[in-house]
Amino acid sequence: MNLSNAAVKTHENWQAVCQANDLVADSGVVVWLGGAQVALFYLPGLEQSLYAVDNRDPRSGANIIGRGLVGSLQGELVVAAPLYKQHFSLQSGKCLEDAGQQLRVWPVRMNGEAVELAVA
């Protein structure tokens, strides 16, 4: 099972936020990182199977992105925000329906059984 994100290997400061057994396949879980709620999405079977985005919905202000449905839209892996159903790219955080909305994206990797996020 390949959970690491090859694009993030240049980061040096990583913080463990949960364990692999805390992840739920094809769904989101929320973790705390330095005052921010981060939604982790585990999509097994994909080359990049772990994504981390802001849990705060920019439209409603509610911390609910981790409860959103994951799918593919216009060739991109997305999460649909639970309240207003706007779609956010798991890769870039951009909203497909409104260029003015964006989720922060964190580099994420597996280190043994630990799920780690890159910190600044």
DSSP file (Angstrom, degrees, kcal/mol; ACC not computed):
  #  RESIDUE AA STRUCTURE BP1 BP2  ACC     N-H-->O    O-->H-N    N-H-->O    O-->H-N    TCO  KAPPA ALPHA  PHI   PSI    X-CA   Y-CA   Z-CA
    1    1 A M              0   0    0      0, 0.0     2,-0.8     0, 0.0     0, 0.0   0.000 360.0 360.0 360.0 119.7    0.0    0.0    0.0
    2    2 A N        +     0   0    0     44,-0.2    47,-0.4     1,-0.1    43,-0.1  -0.853 360.0 155.4-100.8 105.5    1.6    3.3   -1.2
    3    3 A L        +     0   0    0     -2,-0.8    47,-0.2    45,-0.1    -1,-0.1   0.498  38.7 105.6-105.6  -6.9    0.4    6.2    1.0
    4    4 A S        -     0   0    0    105,-0.2     2,-0.8    45,-0.1    45,-0.2  -0.456  66.8-131.4 -83.2 151.0    3.2    8.6    0.6
    5    5 A N    >   -     0   0    0    103,-0.6     3,-1.9     1,-0.1     4,-0.1  -0.873  12.3-159.7 -99.1 106.4    3.0   11.7   -1.6
    6    6 A A  G >  S+     0   0    0     -2,-0.8     3,-1.0     1,-0.3    -1,-0.1   0.759  86.2  65.8 -60.0 -26.9    6.2   11.7   -3.8
    7    7 A A  G 3  S+     0   0    0      1,-0.2    -1,-0.3     2,-0.1     3,-0.3   0.559  97.4  55.4 -74.2  -7.1    5.8   15.5   -4.4
    8    8 A V  G X   +     0   0    0     -3,-1.9     3,-1.4   100,-0.2    -1,-0.2   0.253  68.1 107.2-111.3  13.5    6.5   16.4   -0.8
    9    9 A K  T <   +     0   0    0     -3,-1.0    -1,-0.2     1,-0.3    -2,-0.1   0.623  69.8  67.8 -70.4 -11.8    9.8   14.7   -0.1
   10   10 A T  T 3  S+     0   0    0     -3,-0.3    -1,-0.3     2,-0.0     2,-0.1   0.615  77.1 100.6 -83.7 -11.8   11.7   18.0   -0.1
   11   11 A H    <   -     0   0    0     -3,-1.4     3,-0.1     1,-0.1   109,-0.1  -0.476  49.9-171.2 -74.2 144.1   10.1   19.2    3.2
   12   12 A E        +     0   0    0    107,-0.2     2,-0.8     1,-0.2    -1,-0.1   0.718  65.2  69.7-107.3 -27.3   12.1   18.8    6.3
   13   13 A N        +     0   0    0    106,-0.3   106,-2.9     2,-0.0     2,-0.4  -0.827  60.7 167.8-101.9 106.1    9.7   19.6    9.1
   14   14 A W  E     -A  118   0A   0     -2,-0.8     2,-0.4   104,-0.2   104,-0.2  -0.912  17.2-161.6-117.6 143.5    7.0   16.9    9.5
   15   15 A Q  E     -A  117   0A   0    102,-2.5   102,-2.3    -2,-0.4     2,-0.3  -0.991  20.8-126.7-126.6 128.1    4.6   16.5   12.4
   16   16 A A  E     +A  116   0A   0     -2,-0.4   100,-0.3   100,-0.2     3,-0.1  -0.539  30.9 170.9 -70.0 132.9    2.7   13.3   13.1
   17   17 A V  E     -     0   0A   0     98,-2.9     2,-0.3     1,-0.4    15,-0.3   0.583  60.4 -21.0-119.6 -19.7   -1.0   13.9   13.4
   18   18 A C  E     -A  115   0A   0     97,-1.1    97,-3.0    13,-0.1    -1,-0.4  -0.956  68.7 -90.2-169.6-176.4   -2.5   10.4   13.5
   19   19 A Q  E >   -A  114   0A   0     -2,-0.3     3,-2.2    95,-0.2     4,-0.5  -0.745  35.8-110.8-108.8 158.2   -1.9    6.8   12.8
   20   20 A A  G >  S+     0   0    0     93,-3.0     3,-1.4     1,-0.3    94,-0.1   0.853 117.5  59.8 -55.7 -36.7   -2.6    4.9    9.6
   21   21 A N  G 3  S+     0   0    0      1,-0.3    -1,-0.3    92,-0.2    92,-0.0   0.574  94.6  65.1 -73.0  -6.3   -5.3    2.9   11.4
   22   22 A D  G <  S+     0   0    0     -3,-2.2    -1,-0.3     2,-0.0    -2,-0.2   0.657  84.8  95.5 -82.5 -18.1   -7.2    6.2   12.1
   23   23 A L    <   -     0   0    0     -3,-1.4     2,-0.5    -4,-0.5     5,-0.1  -0.400  65.7-146.7 -75.3 150.0   -7.8    6.7    8.4
   24   24 A V    >   -     0   0    0      3,-0.2     3,-1.4    -2,-0.1    18,-0.6  -0.980  25.7-113.0-119.0 123.0  -11.0    5.7    6.7
   25   25 A A  B 3  S+c   42   0B   0     -2,-0.5    18,-0.2     1,-0.3     3,-0.1  -0.259  95.6   0.9 -57.8 134.7  -10.9    4.5    3.1
   26   26 A D  T 3  S+     0   0    0     16,-2.8    44,-0.4     1,-0.2     2,-0.3   0.781 122.7  79.4  59.5  32.0  -12.6    6.7    0.6
   27   27 A S  E <  S-D   42   0B   0     -3,-1.4    15,-1.5    15,-0.7     2,-0.3  -0.900  76.1-101.0-153.3 178.1  -13.5    9.2    3.3
   28   28 A G  E     -D   41   0B   0     38,-0.5     2,-0.3    -2,-0.3    13,-0.2  -0.818  20.0-173.3-112.9 151.5  -12.2   12.0    5.5
   29   29 A V  E     -D   40   0B   0     11,-2.0    11,-3.4    -2,-0.3     2,-0.4  -0.954  22.5-130.3-131.5 154.1  -11.0   12.3    9.0
   30   30 A V  E     -D   39   0B   0     -2,-0.3     2,-0.3     9,-0.2     9,-0.2  -0.896  23.9-179.7-113.1 135.7  -10.1   15.6   10.8
   31   31 A V  E     -D   38   0B   0      7,-2.7     7,-2.9    -2,-0.4     2,-0.5  -0.827  26.3-117.9-125.8 165.6   -6.9   16.2   12.7
   32   32 A W  E     +D   37   0B   0     -2,-0.3     2,-0.4   -15,-0.3     5,-0.2  -0.897  28.5 176.5-107.2 131.3   -5.6   19.2   14.6
   33   33 A L  E >   -D   36   0B   0      3,-2.8     3,-1.4    -2,-0.5   -16,-0.0  -0.861  67.5 -41.6-139.2 103.0   -2.3   20.9   13.5
   34   34 A G  T 3  S-     0   0    0     -2,-0.4     3,-0.1     1,-0.3    -2,-0.0   0.850 124.3 -35.1  51.1  46.2   -1.1   24.0   15.3
   35   35 A G  T 3  S+     0   0    0      1,-0.3     2,-0.4     0, 0.0    -1,-0.3   0.429 120.2 100.9  92.2  -1.0   -4.5   25.7   15.7
   36   36 A A  E <   - D   0  33B   0     -3,-1.4    -3,-2.8     2,-0.0     2,-0.5  -0.925  66.8-133.0-119.4 143.2   -5.9   24.5   12.3
   37   37 A Q  E     - D   0  32B   0     -2,-0.4    18,-2.3    -5,-0.2     2,-0.5  -0.831  26.7-165.5 -89.8 128.2   -8.3   21.7   11.6
   38   38 A V  E     - E   0  54B   0     -7,-2.9    -7,-2.7    -2,-0.5     2,-0.6  -0.962  12.2-143.1-119.3 129.4   -7.1   19.6    8.7
   39   39 A A  E     - E   0  53B   0     14,-3.3    14,-2.3    -2,-0.5     2,-0.5  -0.820  15.3-159.1 -92.3 123.1   -9.2   17.1    6.7
   40   40 A L  E     - E   0  52B   0    -11,-3.4   -11,-2.0    -2,-0.6     2,-0.5  -0.878   3.8-164.3-102.3 132.0   -7.3   14.0    5.7
   41   41 A F  E     - E   0  51B   0     10,-2.6    10,-2.2    -2,-0.5     2,-0.6  -0.976   2.6-161.6-119.6 126.9   -8.7   11.9    2.8
   42   42 A Y  E     +cE  25  50B   0    -15,-1.5   -16,-2.8   -18,-0.6   -15,-0.7  -0.932  10.8 176.9-110.7 115.8   -7.4    8.4    2.2
   43   43 A L    >   -     0   0    0      6,-3.4     3,-1.2    -2,-0.6   -18,-0.1  -0.780  17.5-156.2-120.6  84.2   -8.1    7.0   -1.3
   44   44 A P  T 3  S+     0   0    0      0, 0.0     3,-0.1     0, 0.0     4,-0.1  -0.207  72.7  38.1 -63.0 150.4   -6.6    3.6   -1.5
   45   45 A G  T 3  S+     0   0    0      1,-0.4     2,-0.3   -43,-0.1     4,-0.0   0.334  91.5 106.6  93.3  -7.1   -5.7    2.2   -4.9
   46   46 A L  S <  S-     0   0    0     -3,-1.2    -1,-0.4     1,-0.1     3,-0.2  -0.717  79.4-119.3-101.6 155.9   -4.5    5.5   -6.4
   47   47 A E  S    S+     0   0    0     -2,-0.3     2,-0.7     1,-0.3    -1,-0.1   0.951 115.4  33.0 -57.4 -49.8   -0.8    6.4   -7.0
   48   48 A Q  S    S+     0   0    0      1,-0.1    -1,-0.3   -43,-0.1   -45,-0.1  -0.941  76.0 166.7-104.3 113.5   -1.3    9.3   -4.5
   49   49 A S        +     0   0    0     -2,-0.7    -6,-3.4   -47,-0.4     2,-0.4   0.439  50.4  68.3-111.3   0.1   -3.7    8.1   -2.0
   50   50 A L  E     +E   42   0B   0     -8,-0.2     2,-0.3   -47,-0.2    58,-0.2  -0.983  54.1 174.2-128.7 129.3   -3.4   10.6    0.8
   51   51 A Y  E     -E   41   0B   0    -10,-2.2   -10,-2.6    -2,-0.4     2,-0.4  -0.955  12.9-161.4-132.6 148.8   -4.6   14.2    0.7
   52   52 A A  E     +E   40   0B   0     54,-0.5    54,-2.3    -2,-0.3     2,-0.3  -0.980  19.6 159.5-135.6 122.5   -4.7   17.0    3.3
   53   53 A V  E     -EF  39 105B   0    -14,-2.3   -14,-3.3    -2,-0.4    52,-0.2  -0.900  48.6 -76.6-135.7 163.8   -6.9   20.2    3.0
   54   54 A D  E     -E   38   0B   0     50,-2.1   -16,-0.2    -2,-0.3   -18,-0.0  -0.335  31.6-147.6 -58.2 138.0   -8.3   22.8    5.3
   55   55 A N  S    S+     0   0    0    -18,-2.3    10,-2.4   -24,-0.1     9,-1.0   0.625  71.8  96.2 -83.2 -13.7  -11.4   21.6    7.1
   56   56 A R  B    S-G   63   0C   0    -19,-0.4     7,-0.3     7,-0.3    -2,-0.1  -0.681  74.0-135.7 -85.2 121.2  -13.0   25.0    7.1
   57   57 A D     >  -     0   0    0      5,-3.1     4,-2.7    -2,-0.5     5,-0.2  -0.636   9.3-149.9 -73.3 119.1  -15.5   25.6    4.3
   58   58 A P  T  4 S+     0   0    0      0, 0.0    -1,-0.2     0, 0.0    -2,-0.0   0.766  92.1  49.7 -66.0 -23.8  -14.7   29.1    2.9
   59   59 A R  T  4 S+     0   0    0      1,-0.1    -2,-0.0     3,-0.1    -3,-0.0   0.934 125.7  21.5 -79.5 -48.5  -18.3   29.7    1.9
   60   60 A S  T  4 S-     0   0    0      2,-0.2     3,-0.1     1,-0.0    -1,-0.1   0.720  91.7-132.8 -93.4 -22.9  -20.1   28.8    5.1
   61   61 A G     <  +     0   0    0     -4,-2.7     2,-0.2     1,-0.3    -5,-0.0   0.438  62.5 132.8  82.0  -1.0  -17.3   29.2    7.6
   62   62 A A        -     0   0    0     -5,-0.2    -5,-3.1    -6,-0.1     2,-1.5  -0.569  65.7-122.8 -85.2 147.1  -18.2   25.8    9.1
   63   63 A N  B    S+G   56   0C   0     -7,-0.3    -7,-0.3    -2,-0.2    -8,-0.1  -0.667  75.2 111.8 -87.2  84.4  -15.5   23.2    9.9
   64   64 A I    >   +     0   0    0     -2,-1.5     3,-2.1    -9,-1.0     4,-0.2   0.394  26.9 106.1-139.4  -0.2  -17.1   20.5    7.7
   65   65 A I  G >  S+     0   0    0    -10,-2.4     3,-2.2    -3,-0.3   -10,-0.1   0.859  77.6  64.6 -59.2 -35.2  -15.0   19.7    4.7
   66   66 A G  G 3  S+     0   0    0      1,-0.3   -38,-0.5   -11,-0.2    -1,-0.3   0.670  99.7  53.9 -61.3 -16.3  -13.8   16.4    6.3
   67   67 A R  G <  S+     0   0    0     -3,-2.1    -1,-0.3   -12,-0.2    -2,-0.2   0.396  88.2 114.5 -95.8   0.9  -17.4   15.2    6.1
   68   68 A G  S <  S-     0   0    0     -3,-2.2     2,-0.3    -4,-0.2   -40,-0.2  -0.246  72.9-104.3 -72.7 159.9  -17.7   15.9    2.4
   69   69 A L  E     -H   80   0D   0     11,-0.8    11,-2.8   -42,-0.1     2,-0.4  -0.662  31.4-139.2 -84.5 138.4  -18.1   13.3   -0.3
   70   70 A V  E     +H   79   0D   0    -44,-0.4     2,-0.3    -2,-0.3     9,-0.2  -0.787  41.0 124.3 -99.7 139.7  -15.1   12.4   -2.4
   71   71 A G  E     -H   78   0D   0      7,-2.3     7,-3.0    -2,-0.4     2,-0.4  -0.894  55.2 -82.4-165.9-164.1  -15.3   11.9   -6.2
   72   72 A S  E     +H   77   0D   0     -2,-0.3     2,-0.4     5,-0.2     5,-0.2  -0.984  37.5 172.9-124.3 132.7  -14.0   12.9   -9.6
   73   73 A L  E >  S-H   76   0D   0      3,-2.6     3,-1.9    -2,-0.4    -2,-0.0  -0.989  71.0  -8.2-142.7 128.5  -15.2   15.9  -11.5
   74   74 A Q  T 3  S-     0   0    0     -2,-0.4     3,-0.1     1,-0.3    -1,-0.1   0.845 130.8 -54.6  53.1  36.3  -13.8   17.3  -14.7
   75   75 A G  T 3  S+     0   0    0      1,-0.2     2,-0.4     0, 0.0    -1,-0.3   0.551 116.8 109.5  78.9   8.4  -10.9   14.9  -14.4
   76   76 A E  E <  S-H   73   0D   0     -3,-1.9    -3,-2.6    15,-0.0     2,-0.4  -0.913  72.7-118.6-118.5 144.3  -10.0   16.0  -10.9
   77   77 A L  E     +H   72   0D   0     -2,-0.4    13,-2.5    -5,-0.2    14,-0.5  -0.676  49.1 174.3 -73.8 129.7  -10.3   14.3   -7.5
   78   78 A V  E     -HI  71  89D   0     -7,-3.0    -7,-2.3    -2,-0.4     2,-0.4  -0.889  34.2-139.7-136.3 162.9  -12.6   16.5   -5.5
   79   79 A V  E     -HI  70  88D   0      9,-2.0     9,-2.6    -2,-0.3     2,-0.5  -0.993  23.6-137.5-119.7 134.8  -14.4   16.8   -2.2
   80   80 A A  E     -HI  69  87D   0    -11,-2.8   -11,-0.8    -2,-0.4     7,-0.2  -0.818  22.4-120.9 -93.2 124.9  -17.9   18.2   -2.2
   81   81 A A     >  -     0   0    0      5,-3.0     4,-1.5    -2,-0.5   -16,-0.1  -0.441  20.2-132.5 -64.0 133.1  -18.6   20.7    0.6
   82   82 A P  T  4 S+     0   0    0      0, 0.0    -1,-0.1     0, 0.0   -17,-0.1   0.814  94.8  40.8 -61.3 -34.3  -21.5   19.3    2.7
   83   83 A L  T  4 S+     0   0    0      1,-0.1    -2,-0.0   -21,-0.1    -3,-0.0   0.975 132.1  13.7 -82.7 -56.4  -23.5   22.5    2.9
   84   84 A Y  T  4 S-     0   0    0      2,-0.1    -1,-0.1     0, 0.0    -3,-0.0   0.431  91.9-129.9-105.1   0.3  -23.4   24.3   -0.4
   85   85 A K     <  +     0   0    0     -4,-1.5     2,-0.1     1,-0.2    -2,-0.0   0.625  48.4 156.4  65.1  17.6  -22.0   21.4   -2.5
   86   86 A Q        -     0   0    0     -6,-0.1    -5,-3.0     1,-0.1     2,-0.4  -0.473  40.2-124.0 -70.7 151.4  -19.2   23.3   -4.1
   87   87 A H  E     -I   80   0D   0     -7,-0.2     9,-2.8    -2,-0.1    10,-0.5  -0.842  22.3-165.0-106.4 130.2  -16.3   21.1   -5.3
   88   88 A F  E     -IJ  79  95D   0     -9,-2.6    -9,-2.0    -2,-0.4     7,-0.2  -0.941  24.6-118.5-115.4 133.7  -12.7   21.5   -4.2
   89   89 A S  E  >  -I   78   0D   0      5,-2.7     4,-1.6    -2,-0.4   -11,-0.3  -0.495  13.2-150.0 -65.5 130.8   -9.7   19.9   -5.8
   90   90 A L  T  4 S+     0   0    0    -13,-2.5   -38,-0.3    -2,-0.2    -1,-0.2   0.760  96.3  49.7 -72.3 -23.9   -7.9   17.6   -3.4
   91   91 A Q  T  4 S+     0   0    0    -14,-0.5    -1,-0.2   -40,-0.1   -39,-0.1   0.927 130.5  11.3 -79.6 -48.5   -4.6   18.3   -5.2
   92   92 A S  T  4 S-     0   0    0      2,-0.1    13,-0.2    12,-0.0    -2,-0.2   0.644  88.4-127.8-109.0 -19.5   -4.7   22.1   -5.4
   93   93 A G     <  +     0   0    0     -4,-1.6    10,-2.4     1,-0.3    -3,-0.1   0.357  59.1 142.6  84.6  -5.5   -7.5   23.2   -3.0
   94   94 A K  B     -K  102   0E   0      8,-0.2    -5,-2.7    -6,-0.1     2,-0.5  -0.370  53.7-120.3 -72.3 148.5   -9.2   25.3   -5.7
   95   95 A C  B     -J   88   0D   0      6,-1.6    -7,-0.2     3,-0.4     6,-0.1  -0.753  12.8-151.2 -86.8 130.0  -13.0   25.5   -6.0
   96   96 A L  S    S+     0   0    0     -9,-2.8     3,-0.2    -2,-0.5    -1,-0.1   0.776  94.8  39.7 -73.2 -26.1  -14.2   24.3   -9.4
   97   97 A E  S    S+     0   0    0    -10,-0.5     2,-0.4     1,-0.3    -1,-0.2   0.709 123.3  32.2 -95.4 -22.0  -17.3   26.5   -9.3
   98   98 A D    >   -     0   0    0    -11,-0.2     3,-2.2     3,-0.1    -3,-0.4  -0.890  57.5-161.4-144.2 105.8  -15.9   29.7   -7.8
   99   99 A A  T 3  S+     0   0    0     -2,-0.4    -1,-0.1     1,-0.3    -4,-0.1   0.675  91.3  67.6 -61.1 -17.3  -12.3   30.8   -8.4
  100  100 A G  T 3  S+     0   0    0     -6,-0.1     2,-0.4     2,-0.0    -1,-0.3   0.536  89.5  76.0 -80.5  -6.7  -12.6   33.1   -5.3
  101  101 A Q    <   +     0   0    0     -3,-2.2    -6,-1.6    -6,-0.1     2,-0.3  -0.881  57.7 164.6-108.9 138.9  -12.8   30.1   -3.0
  102  102 A Q  B     -K   94   0E   0     -2,-0.4     2,-0.4    -8,-0.2    -8,-0.2  -0.993  26.1-144.7-151.6 141.1   -9.8   28.0   -2.1
  103  103 A L        -     0   0    0    -10,-2.4     2,-0.2    -2,-0.3   -46,-0.1  -0.879  30.7-114.0-102.5 141.9   -8.8   25.5    0.6
  104  104 A R        -     0   0    0     -2,-0.4   -50,-2.1   -11,-0.0     2,-0.4  -0.513  31.3-148.4 -68.5 143.5   -5.3   25.4    2.0
  105  105 A V  B     -F   53   0B   0    -52,-0.2   -52,-0.2    -2,-0.2   -14,-0.1  -0.953   7.3-157.8-118.0 135.4   -3.5   22.2    1.0
  106  106 A W        -     0   0    0    -54,-2.3   -54,-0.5    -2,-0.4     2,-0.2  -0.906  24.4-115.2-110.3 139.2   -0.8   20.5    3.2
  107  107 A P        -     0   0    0      0, 0.0    11,-2.1     0, 0.0     2,-0.3  -0.551  43.4-172.4 -63.7 137.1    1.9   18.2    2.1
  108  108 A V  E     +B  117   0A   0      9,-0.2  -103,-0.6   -58,-0.2     2,-0.3  -0.978  12.2 164.6-138.5 146.6    1.1   14.8    3.7
  109  109 A R  E     -B  116   0A   0      7,-2.3     7,-3.1    -2,-0.3     2,-0.4  -0.976  34.8-113.4-153.6 165.0    3.0   11.5    3.9
  110  110 A M  E     -B  115   0A   0     -2,-0.3     2,-0.4     5,-0.2     5,-0.2  -0.885  22.2-174.0 -99.5 136.4    3.1    8.2    5.7
  111  111 A N  E >  S-B  114   0A   0      3,-2.9     3,-1.8    -2,-0.4     2,-0.5  -0.848  70.0 -54.5-129.3  93.6    6.2    7.5    7.8
  112  112 A G  T 3  S-     0   0    0     -2,-0.4     0, 0.0     1,-0.3     0, 0.0  -0.648 120.9 -24.0  68.8-122.3    5.8    3.9    9.0
  113  113 A E  T 3  S+     0   0    0     -2,-0.5   -93,-3.0    -3,-0.1     2,-0.3   0.457 119.8  99.7 -96.5  -3.9    2.4    3.9   10.6
  114  114 A A  E <   -AB  19 111A   0     -3,-1.8    -3,-2.9   -95,-0.2     2,-0.6  -0.670  65.0-143.5 -88.6 136.0    2.4    7.6   11.4
  115  115 A V  E     -AB  18 110A   0    -97,-3.0   -98,-2.9    -2,-0.3   -97,-1.1  -0.879  27.7-167.4 -93.4 125.9    0.5   10.1    9.1
  116  116 A E  E     -AB  16 109A   0     -7,-3.1    -7,-2.3    -2,-0.6     2,-0.4  -0.908  16.0-157.3-122.3 144.8    2.6   13.3    9.0
  117  117 A L  E     -AB  15 108A   0   -102,-2.3  -102,-2.5    -2,-0.4     2,-0.3  -0.921  27.6-115.7-114.3 143.4    1.9   16.8    7.7
  118  118 A A  E     -A   14   0A   0    -11,-2.1     2,-0.3    -2,-0.4  -104,-0.2  -0.618  32.2-159.9 -76.8 134.9    4.6   19.2    6.6
  119  119 A V              0   0    0   -106,-2.9  -106,-0.3    -2,-0.3  -107,-0.2  -0.889 360.0 360.0-117.0 149.2    4.8   22.3    8.8
  120  120 A A              0   0    0     -2,-0.3  -106,-0.1  -109,-0.1    -1,-0.1   0.475 360.0 360.0 -75.3 360.0    6.4   25.6    8.0
